[in-house]
Amino acid sequence: MRFIFALLATFLFAVPVWAVDVQMGYNGGLVFEPSEIEINAGDSIHFINNVLPPHNVVVDGHPELSHTGLAFSPGESFDVSFDVPGEYTFWCDPHKGAGMIGHIRVS
């Protein structure tokens, strides 16, 4: 019986948990989907490269939250955790000029 509980606990703690998935290059456009996000402090956002690479995420004024490495392959992903409440603006560095910008509200 202990083995079963240990096995279940292993699966529960080994599965990544995030508050929201954000597609980068959603539906062939230079956009984040969703681009307006509300999460709780301590939550993570799972950014997934969709199409039209390369994409990354730069969080204005927060290099510690930014993921400046470029995602080239469809399906490539990374997570960003937001521990401090506030409002954050983020963008894709190669496509900021095209309007690939989003906003995060952390409660």
N, C-alpha and C positions, 0 to 999 in steps of 0.2 A: 504494500500500500504506500509506503514512504517513497518507493521508486516512482510510482505514478505521480505523486504530488511533486516530486523533484523534477520529473520530466515535464510536467505541465508548467511549472514555474520557469523552467529553462526556456520553453517556447514563448511564454508571455513576456519575459524580459529580453529576449533576443530579437524580437520583432521591432523594427524601427517605428517610431510614432511621431507624427507631425500633424500640425493643425490643418494645413491646406496644401494642395498641389498647385503649383503655378507653372503653366506651359510657357516656354520661351519660344517665340516665333509661331504662335498659335495660328493654325489654319492657313499657313503660308504668309501671314502678315508680320510686320515688324512691331509686334505687340506682346505684352504679358497678358495672360488670361488666367485668373482675374488680375486686374491692375490696381484695384482698390481692395485692400485686405484688412480685416479686423481680427486680431488674435489676443490671447492673454499672455501676460509676462511669463516667460519660461517655455513658451511654445516655439516650435520650429516650423519653418516653411520649406517645403520640398520643391526645388526648382528643377524642371525637366526640359531638356532641349527637345523641341518639336521639329521644326524645319527652318530653313534659311540660316544655317549657322554661319559664323560662330557667334555665340552669345555668352555673356557673363552677367554678374550682378555687382554693381557698385552702390553702396549705401552712403548717401551724402553725409560727409563729416564723420563717418564711422569706418575707417579702414579695417578695424577688427571684425566687422560684420560682413565686409565685402568679400566676394569670391571673384578675384580678378582674372583667374585662369579661364581660358576660353573653352567652352564646350563645343566640340565640332561634330560629334556623332549624334544622330537622332537617338533619343532615349538616354543619353548621358545625363546624369543628375547630380545634385549636391543639396545639402541641407544647411540652412542658416537659422540659428537660435537667437531669439530676441528676449533677453532677460530683464531689460529695463523698460518700464512704461514710457510711452511718448509717441511722437509722430515721426515717421521716417520716410524719406523720399529715396527711391532707388531707380537705377537705369541700367541699360545694357550699354557699355562703353562704345562698341563699334556702331551702335544704332541710336544713340541718344539724339543725334541731330534729326533723325527720322521720326522722333516722338516715342521711342520705346522707353517709357517712363512709368513708374507706378508709385503707389503710396501705401504705407502700412501704419495702422493705428494699433498700438500695443496698450492694453488696459492692465 
